[in-house]
Every structure is written in structure tokens, then in C-alpha cells.
Amino acid sequence: MKEILDLIFVGGGPSTLFCASKLDNKINFLILEQGKNLEKRNKSIRNNSSEAKSDILFGVGGAGLFSDGKLNFCTDIGGNPLDVLSQGRINKITKEFFDKYSITPLKAGNSNVKIDKGKNLVFPQYHFGSDRLRAFILKLIRPFEDRIVTNCIVKKIEKERELFVVYVNGAKYKSKKVIIATGQSHFDFPTEVAKSFGITITPAKISIGFRVEAKMDNLQKYFDIQYDPKILFETKYGQVRTFCSNPGGHVVSEEKFGFSTANGHANYENKTIYGNFALLLKIYGKERIIDGCKKLSQDTNSKLIVENVVDFLNGKHSRKLQIKPQHNNYVTGLKFEKYFPSEVFEGLKEALWSLIKIEPGLTKSILYAPELKVLHYTLNVRKNSFESVEVPSLYFIGDSNGNIHGLWNAIMSGISCAEELKNEK
Ligand SMILES: Cc1cc2nc3c(=O)[nH]c(=O)nc-3n(C[C@H](O)[C@H](O)[C@H](O)COP(=O)(O)OP(=O)(O)OC[C@H]3O[C@@H](n4cnc5c(N)ncnc54)[C@H](O)[C@@H]3O)c2cc1C
């Protein structure tokens, strides 16, 4: 048993790091992170070893370290930020962030694009680029680096009178407050903590689909809409959205929950001649989707399935791929449809047909499957502080909150939580 701390963070991703960077230095806190420190995290996101794939998500900097660093300044995406942050707080944080880091948003998008049964959200965006994130995070954590404990997985949290007891690999810490910031890498952790404290949870939808890749020449109309187009299609089977677009970028595979899924990113410099983006359907029924992903990973030995987009649309097997996949951890000959309920691929097909009307170049693209975004159950937290309404002094920030997801929302939740903690003193 160690000294009694004021505050413990579980997880060292962007939500935690921005929160910690704003705290008064009189607050005695520790960050417990299950992964490696920044220097030891794999330098190459495109290495296909299991260790590298898990390094994409775990370690200081969280999923944010190898992310694309795209910031979407819009309250209509990334969950429901206005449920947990007031508009006034969002405006204040945004202004201070722009001033501090000299952010000038990218050029405005094209709002005149006609979408068949859907809408096109156009708003300010910013792209850091994966190649600029390591240096950025190193600078951010310098003042509190000695408070980060790595290779330290939190197994359980209990309450002992006024204090929280946090159990890690054979040891335990006591703290007055705990902030859960475990992201999406362990989707069950925040809900297990919530359940153990009797916190009310509401089931959320899961997003399943694939990542499309094509030569930039065949994606020009799509990328003319904006840097990261946010098109929402209302299909018969649920909402399908374009997500995480990376002009001049790379496709990667990450390992979470014991299987491989696709993702993508782009550097600020050194662009490729390829672009990629995800197409995802929101659906209830987490278990059947996870089971499909696990089965797919078993059949492919933890690789991704690659098909031509036109073959997927026409229910055919891809004999010869339209382009050489830029990511090399894949198999061909298997069909995405085999692993998921029909509403998944029918919904995605319906959206793809609409998207092809905007960007005919997609007929020359390939897809990597599966891509999966797991939203947590939503938890009831106080606006701006992210403190559980039911368990005082227990907080849920970033992707672990369930009401919000994405980098900018994670950053805002951390900064806002720190402001409320400072006000309490
Ligand atoms: C390749 C890639 C590209 C992306 N690009 C973008 C983008 O451009 N824009 C965007 O908005 N979003 C992007 N994202 C998503 C974005 O990175 C996340 O939304 C963001 O990092 C969430 O921050 P967080 O602090 O909530 O959690 P995370 O960044 O997920 O960090 C959580 C941390 O908690 C640790 N942890 C988990 N469980 C435990 C435990 N029990 N004990 C101790 N530690 C634990 C994990 O190791 C991890 O380091 C991308 C993600 C990836 C993987």
C-alpha cells in the first residue's frame, strides 16, 4: 500500500494527457497505463506483428499516438458531445486551443453536394498528421512524465469508505478520486467498473463496415467535398456514414479484443498516391458483430479480407484486384458477407451505390474488412465535469465515456474535467 493520492487516471490516452496538463501541480496524481512508454512504443504503425498491432492502441498517448490527428470541430459527430459539454465550454476550449497551438482550420468544405437519402456535414477540420504526434505528445507530458506508471494494468476498482482502491498487477493504490480514461481498447472495462458500482448504463450501437482504398485520381470528387467528408446515409438497414478519410494516406491493421480490424491514417508530409476512408453501419447487437469479427480473424489467421468494391456490390468473388493493396496483411477469396448479418452488408451496399453517384472512381477501389468502432454503453455523467451522477469522485472521460468519441472530443473532455477539478479546490 502506498501513500493516499488525490487522483488516479486509468489509461494514458489523449483525454488523460490533456486533463493532466491542465491540473494544478499541487494535485498529487498518478497515471496508470497498461502499455509502454512513448519511446518504447513501436515506431512503425505498418509493421504487422501482433506486438506492433497492439502498440497502435496501448501505451502512453493511447490510440491518439498513431492516430491521424484529425480534429473535427463539430457537435453533430463523435457521439453526442452536447449531452456532456455545454456549448459555452466547447467555445472556450476551442478558442484557447486554437490560440495556444496556432490552429488554422482547413479550407471550408463544399456544402452543395447532393446526397441520395442522406446529408453531407460540412464544418471546420484540422489535420495534425501522424508524423507530428509523437513530438507533440512528448512536449505535452514533459511536466508530469514522472507521474506516469507504464506496464500497469488496472484490474479492479473498489470503494473503501471515502477512498477508492485501485488494484493493479499485484499491488494497490488508494485515491480520493479516480478518472476512467481507457478508450475503446477495452470496451468492457468502463462498463465493468460502472456495473460494480451500480451505475446505470444504457446500451449503445456498434459501428461495423470496411475501409475503402483507391488511387487519389479516383477519389478526387470525394475529397473535393472536404478533407474528411462526413456523409450520413439513411438506409433501410440503419445509418451508414463515411468515417476517418485519409487523402494521401495508408491503411493499417490494429489488434483489439483479440482480432484484427482495419484503420487508416495519413502523414502531414510524405503523402502517398492513395486515399482511404471507412464506411460504417450503426447497429445494435454487439455480441453477434464481435463474433463475426472473431470468426473472420480465425479464418484469415488475423488478416483482413480484401475485395473489389464492385464485386462486393454485385455479390461476386474478386478474381483480380482493381489495385494492388497498399497494406499487405490481407487475404483474398473470402467474402465479407459470410461473417455478418444481412442487414450489415445490405445497408453498406445501399450507401455505396449512393456514394458511387458522387464519386464514380469508387468502381476502381478495393475494400478491407472488417473495420469496427465499439461505442461503450452510455453512462450518466455531470455536464462539463464528467463525474458520475451516481458515484461522486468517479469520472469517465474520452472514448470510455460512451456519450462521445474521437480525438477532439477526448481532448475537450479532459480539459473540461480539469477545469472543474480546479474549481473545486
Ligand atoms: C490508427 C488510428 C487513427 C485514428 N485517427 C483519428 C483521427 O484522425 N481523428 C479522431 O478523432 N480520432 C482518431 N482515432 C481515434 C482516437 O485516437 C481516439 O478517439 C482517442 O485516442 C481516444 O482517446 P482516449 O483518451 O479516450 O482513449 P485512448 O486513446 O484509447 O487511450 C486509452 C488508454 O488507456 C489504456 N488502458 C486501457 N485499459 C486500461 C487498464 N485497464 N489499465 C490501464 N490502462 C488501460 C490503453 O492502453 C490506452 O493507452 C484514431 C485511432 C486510430 C487507432
The ligand as an ORCA input file, in Angstrom:
! r2SCAN-3c Opt
* xyz 0 1
  C      -4.989      4.423    -36.475
  C      -5.971      5.351    -35.767
  C      -6.305      6.560    -36.357
  C      -7.199      7.459    -35.717
  N      -7.422      8.670    -36.257
  C      -8.271      9.522    -35.652
  C      -8.474     10.822    -36.152
  O      -7.827     11.227    -37.104
  N      -9.394     11.619    -35.551
  C     -10.132     11.206    -34.471
  O     -10.992     11.964    -33.995
  N      -9.898     10.006    -33.910
  C      -8.993      9.161    -34.471
  N      -8.745      7.949    -33.896
  C      -9.431      7.635    -32.628
  C      -8.744      8.412    -31.474
  O      -7.397      8.063    -31.434
  C      -9.450      8.089    -30.138
  O     -10.791      8.526    -30.235
  C      -8.757      8.792    -28.961
  O      -7.420      8.379    -28.849
  C      -9.498      8.490    -27.653
  O      -8.750      8.978    -26.579
  P      -8.924      8.382    -25.096
  O      -8.028      9.146    -24.215
  O     -10.357      8.358    -24.757
  O      -8.512      6.843    -25.186
  P      -7.313      6.062    -25.883
  O      -6.537      6.928    -26.777
  O      -7.902      4.820    -26.445
  O      -6.373      5.685    -24.655
  C      -6.777      4.773    -23.670
  C      -5.544      4.268    -22.939
  O      -5.980      3.512    -21.796
  C      -5.116      2.399    -21.645
  N      -5.861      1.373    -20.883
  C      -6.964      0.702    -21.287
  N      -7.401     -0.109    -20.304
  C      -6.535      0.043    -19.265
  C      -6.460     -0.526    -17.967
  N      -7.351     -1.422    -17.525
  N      -5.424     -0.150    -17.138
  C      -4.512      0.754    -17.562
  N      -4.546      1.344    -18.789
  C      -5.547      0.983    -19.624
  C      -4.774      1.968    -23.070
  O      -3.556      1.266    -23.105
  C      -4.672      3.335    -23.770
  O      -3.363      3.829    -23.771
  C      -7.822      7.066    -34.472
  C      -7.485      5.843    -33.880
  C      -6.568      5.001    -34.505
  C      -6.204      3.690    -33.824
*
